[in-house]
């Protein structure tokens, strides 16, 4: 999908009533739409370097200007229905099944069916401390039937600071597109600042972990098909 076309696929803007008459929630839902557009625009830019490719999965990265932050893009086709794939990604425990570095992925505030405030914790090692994230998770169903899950960091008193280093997720996008009744395309865009001091070697290792995660999702989704 061309980035320029994503705007035309967005559903009508949410209303204050959709947000439970909460202006803060409405502002977050509107920001999620902006992040969705930003992620698609980013996915279509030049300058992506291939990191790993195989088994129908591709992982690319590009350097953020004037920083050491890697922006990651992943894509794959899964032999499973969009409904099955979406059900997996709506389950907070799903991510922990496919990425052993995820120590916690919990809903802290269940705002509505498609909007959650979540805390995610990523395991460190002897050199790097655990990282955690305080994020908004928001699902948007586009007018072509595809589904976007948009995530980004927010501050919320229900997600207090811990002994973990609080990382910052500027953009987290997962876009699911129906290919057929039994096949789904996935596109992921991730711009994450781990904060603190992280050796470049570990940053690269963390990047490649995103490929492994998609591979595990594919294997899980295609089991017993």
C-alpha positions as a Python dict, from the first residue, in 0.01 Angstrom:
ca = {
    (1, 'X'): (0, 0, 0),
    (2, 'X'): (131, 343, -90),
    (3, 'X'): (177, 574, 208),
    (4, 'X'): (-19, 847, 33),
    (5, 'X'): (-321, 617, 22),
    (6, 'X'): (-347, 540, 393),
    (7, 'X'): (-529, 862, 475),
    (8, 'X'): (-815, 772, 243),
    (9, 'X'): (-857, 438, 423),
    (10, 'X'): (-894, 581, 771),
    (11, 'X'): (-1243, 551, 919),
    (12, 'X'): (-1431, 858, 1040),
    (13, 'X'): (-1254, 1041, 1321),
    (14, 'X'): (-1352, 920, 1668),
    (15, 'X'): (-1590, 1139, 1862),
    (16, 'X'): (-1594, 1236, 2227),
    (17, 'X'): (-1870, 978, 2274),
    (18, 'X'): (-1646, 710, 2119),
    (19, 'X'): (-1387, 806, 2382),
    (20, 'X'): (-1634, 764, 2668),
    (21, 'X'): (-1670, 1142, 2697),
    (22, 'X'): (-1306, 1161, 2803),
    (23, 'X'): (-1111, 1432, 2619),
    (24, 'X'): (-775, 1281, 2717),
    (25, 'X'): (-873, 947, 2565),
    (26, 'X'): (-1002, 1119, 2250),
    (27, 'X'): (-672, 1305, 2212),
    (28, 'X'): (-484, 974, 2238),
    (29, 'X'): (-708, 809, 1978),
    (30, 'X'): (-650, 1101, 1741),
    (31, 'X'): (-275, 1086, 1804),
    (32, 'X'): (-282, 715, 1714),
    (33, 'X'): (-421, 807, 1372),
    (34, 'X'): (-134, 1052, 1325),
    (35, 'X'): (120, 788, 1428),
    (36, 'X'): (-35, 544, 1180),
    (37, 'X'): (14, 791, 895),
    (38, 'X'): (368, 868, 1014),
    (39, 'X'): (458, 498, 1025),
    (40, 'X'): (330, 435, 673),
    (41, 'X'): (516, 739, 544),
    (42, 'X'): (832, 612, 712),
    (43, 'X'): (790, 263, 566),
    (44, 'X'): (792, 409, 214),
    (45, 'X'): (1109, 618, 250),
    (46, 'X'): (1443, 526, 92),
    (47, 'X'): (1755, 420, 277),
    (48, 'X'): (1650, 87, 429),
    (49, 'X'): (1930, -169, 469),
    (50, 'X'): (1846, -538, 460),
    (51, 'X'): (1933, -717, 785),
    (52, 'X'): (1794, -1063, 723),
    (53, 'X'): (1565, -1231, 474),
    (54, 'X'): (1430, -1583, 439),
    (55, 'X'): (1129, -1808, 495),
    (56, 'X'): (906, -1535, 352),
    (57, 'X'): (1022, -1287, 620),
    (58, 'X'): (1217, -966, 561),
    (59, 'X'): (1384, -737, 815),
    (60, 'X'): (1529, -396, 731),
    (61, 'X'): (1680, -117, 938),
    (62, 'X'): (1781, 243, 890),
    (63, 'X'): (1965, 488, 1110),
    (64, 'X'): (1778, 774, 1269),
    (65, 'X'): (1936, 1104, 1166),
    (66, 'X'): (2184, 1239, 1424),
    (67, 'X'): (2137, 948, 1662),
    (68, 'X'): (2225, 583, 1715),
    (69, 'X'): (1861, 472, 1707),
    (70, 'X'): (1776, 200, 1456),
    (71, 'X'): (1436, 212, 1290),
    (72, 'X'): (1314, -136, 1197),
    (73, 'X'): (1074, -258, 931),
    (74, 'X'): (951, -616, 898),
    (75, 'X'): (720, -791, 655),
    (76, 'X'): (592, -1142, 599),
    (77, 'X'): (300, -1342, 467),
    (78, 'X'): (139, -1592, 704),
    (79, 'X'): (-74, -1885, 597),
    (80, 'X'): (-351, -1803, 843),
    (81, 'X'): (-666, -1592, 834),
    (82, 'X'): (-653, -1228, 936),
    (83, 'X'): (-899, -1312, 1215),
    (84, 'X'): (-661, -1573, 1360),
    (85, 'X'): (-358, -1344, 1339),
    (86, 'X'): (-549, -1053, 1493),
    (87, 'X'): (-673, -1271, 1779),
    (88, 'X'): (-313, -1362, 1855),
    (89, 'X'): (-195, -1000, 1863),
    (90, 'X'): (-489, -888, 2077),
    (91, 'X'): (-383, -1135, 2349),
    (92, 'X'): (-128, -964, 2579),
    (93, 'X'): (34, -1301, 2647),
    (94, 'X'): (83, -1369, 2276),
    (95, 'X'): (404, -1168, 2249),
    (96, 'X'): (556, -1358, 2540),
    (97, 'X'): (501, -1684, 2351),
    (98, 'X'): (713, -1573, 2057),
    (99, 'X'): (978, -1353, 2221),
    (100, 'X'): (1157, -1489, 2528),
    (101, 'X'): (1300, -1143, 2599),
    (102, 'X'): (955, -1012, 2690),
    (103, 'X'): (921, -1054, 3065),
    (104, 'X'): (584, -879, 3102),
    (105, 'X'): (319, -745, 2866),
    (106, 'X'): (17, -641, 3067),
    (107, 'X'): (-293, -426, 3028),
    (108, 'X'): (-286, -164, 3302),
    (109, 'X'): (-593, 36, 3197),
    (110, 'X'): (-858, -123, 2973),
    (111, 'X'): (-1008, 193, 2822),
    (112, 'X'): (-1230, 19, 2568),
    (113, 'X'): (-1226, -278, 2333),
    (114, 'X'): (-967, -124, 2103),
    (115, 'X'): (-775, 107, 2334),
    (116, 'X'): (-548, 0, 2620),
    (117, 'X'): (-271, 140, 2832),
    (118, 'X'): (-4, -125, 2872),
    (119, 'X'): (326, -189, 3046),
    (120, 'X'): (585, -401, 2870),
    (121, 'X'): (912, -517, 3022),
    (122, 'X'): (1209, -642, 2820),
    (123, 'X'): (1477, -856, 2985),
    (124, 'X'): (1830, -724, 2995),
    (125, 'X'): (2146, -917, 3076),
    (126, 'X'): (2459, -882, 3287),
    (127, 'X'): (2561, -573, 3090),
    (128, 'X'): (2227, -402, 3019),
    (129, 'X'): (1942, -340, 3262),
    (130, 'X'): (1585, -444, 3194),
    (131, 'X'): (1386, -193, 2990),
    (132, 'X'): (1018, -119, 3028),
    (133, 'X'): (762, 76, 2832),
    (134, 'X'): (444, 262, 2918),
    (135, 'X'): (243, 257, 2596),
    (136, 'X'): (-91, 324, 2440),
    (137, 'X'): (-218, 27, 2235),
    (138, 'X'): (-488, 119, 1984),
    (139, 'X'): (-655, -83, 1709),
    (140, 'X'): (-788, 87, 1396),
    (141, 'X'): (-988, -105, 1134),
    (142, 'X'): (-940, 60, 797),
    (143, 'X'): (-1209, 91, 533),
    (144, 'X'): (-1047, -176, 313),
    (145, 'X'): (-1082, -432, 594),
    (146, 'X'): (-716, -425, 694),
    (147, 'X'): (-628, -367, 1059),
    (148, 'X'): (-362, -142, 1213),
    (149, 'X'): (-237, -182, 1568),
    (150, 'X'): (-65, 140, 1672),
    (151, 'X'): (151, 176, 1981),
    (152, 'X'): (346, 468, 2127),
    (153, 'X'): (485, 575, 2462),
    (154, 'X'): (275, 781, 2701),
    (155, 'X'): (303, 888, 3063),
    (156, 'X'): (36, 757, 3296),
    (157, 'X'): (15, 741, 3673),
    (158, 'X'): (-97, 377, 3653),
    (159, 'X'): (242, 290, 3502),
    (160, 'X'): (487, 426, 3759),
    (161, 'X'): (863, 424, 3718),
    (162, 'X'): (1033, 101, 3828),
    (163, 'X'): (1392, -19, 3864),
    (164, 'X'): (1386, -75, 3487),
    (165, 'X'): (1517, 186, 3247),
    (166, 'X'): (1209, 346, 3090),
    (167, 'X'): (1253, 316, 2712),
    (168, 'X'): (1063, 530, 2462),
    (169, 'X'): (855, 388, 2178),
    (170, 'X'): (799, 668, 1929),
    (171, 'X'): (629, 447, 1670),
    (172, 'X'): (507, 91, 1689),
    (173, 'X'): (290, -26, 1399),
    (174, 'X'): (158, -366, 1303),
    (175, 'X'): (-57, -369, 989),
    (176, 'X'): (-253, -681, 893),
    (177, 'X'): (-389, -715, 539),
    (178, 'X'): (-607, -999, 412),
    (179, 'X'): (-455, -1178, 112),
    (180, 'X'): (-714, -1458, 109),
    (181, 'X'): (-933, -1640, 359),
    (182, 'X'): (-625, -1835, 467),
    (183, 'X'): (-343, -1586, 416),
    (184, 'X'): (-243, -1254, 576),
    (185, 'X'): (27, -998, 501),
    (186, 'X'): (199, -834, 800),
    (187, 'X'): (396, -509, 799),
    (188, 'X'): (569, -380, 1111),
    (189, 'X'): (746, -50, 1171),
    (190, 'X'): (931, 16, 1497),
    (191, 'X'): (1116, 325, 1616),
    (192, 'X'): (1237, 262, 1970),
    (193, 'X'): (1484, 451, 2185),
    (194, 'X'): (1612, 206, 2450),
    (195, 'X'): (1753, 498, 2654),
    (196, 'X'): (2057, 466, 2875),
    (197, 'X'): (2378, 303, 2758),
    (198, 'X'): (2343, 5, 2524),
    (199, 'X'): (2646, -132, 2333),
    (200, 'X'): (2607, -125, 1955),
    (201, 'X'): (2655, -502, 1939),
    (202, 'X'): (2353, -552, 2166),
    (203, 'X'): (2145, -304, 1969),
    (204, 'X'): (2212, -510, 1656),
    (205, 'X'): (2130, -830, 1840),
    (206, 'X'): (1803, -681, 1962),
    (207, 'X'): (1722, -580, 1604),
    (208, 'X'): (1773, -933, 1474),
    (209, 'X'): (1548, -1060, 1753),
    (210, 'X'): (1260, -894, 1568),
    (211, 'X'): (1315, -1135, 1279),
    (212, 'X'): (1311, -1431, 1518),
    (213, 'X'): (988, -1305, 1668),
    (214, 'X'): (814, -1292, 1328),
    (215, 'X'): (948, -1638, 1248),
    (216, 'X'): (797, -1771, 1572),
    (217, 'X'): (463, -1602, 1496),
    (218, 'X'): (458, -1758, 1150),
    (219, 'X'): (532, -2104, 1289),
    (220, 'X'): (265, -2070, 1557),
    (221, 'X'): (-2, -1935, 1320),
    (222, 'X'): (63, -2200, 1055),
    (223, 'X'): (57, -2493, 1297),
    (224, 'X'): (-237, -2727, 1234),
    (225, 'X'): (-350, -2527, 930),
}
